[in-house]
Amino acid sequence: MLVHVGDNNFESEVLNSDLPCLVDFWAPWCGPCLMVAPALEEIADEYDGKIKVCKVNVDDAGGVATRYGIMSIPTLMVFKNGEPVQTTIGALPKRSLEAFIKPHM
């Protein structure tokens, strides 16, 4: 499941999630962000029920982006039990994304 998250629902969707969350901090004008989007959609479908994939548009959710110190996009963070546990910056191929999330599922 792919969930679009902003300042108003970040806490309920990510921090209070029963599942680990892969959060993609992105923007529509960011080329690398658009490159990684199809892989994230596939992961959201294939790992449904094991991890929640959330997208945060940094232009619309400046509060969340500032809170987590997002300086470059795409930034991908895994949240588990309401805490960020792993971060990577830049577009990754699907295989690398899977390796990034599997230890947290």
C-alpha positions, 0 to 999 in steps of 0.5 A: 500500500502506498500512502501519501503523507503530510504534516497533518497525518505523518504521526498517525500514518508513520509514527503510530503505524503497527508496520515498519514504514519506508518513507520517501521524502520527494518532490515532483520536480526532482528527477531522481525522485521520479526515477525511484517512484515505480520501484517504490510502487512495486515494493508497496504492492509486493510487501503489502502487510509487511511494510507500509510505503509512504511518500512525503512531498517536501514542498507540501510537508515542510514541517516533517522535512525540517523535523527529520533534517531532510537536505537532499531528495530523494531521502528514504527513511525506515521508521520502526516503532515510531523512530527512524532506524535507517536512512539513505539518500539518492535513487536506488534500484529496486533490488537495493531498496529491498535490501535496505528494507528487509532487515526491518520487516 
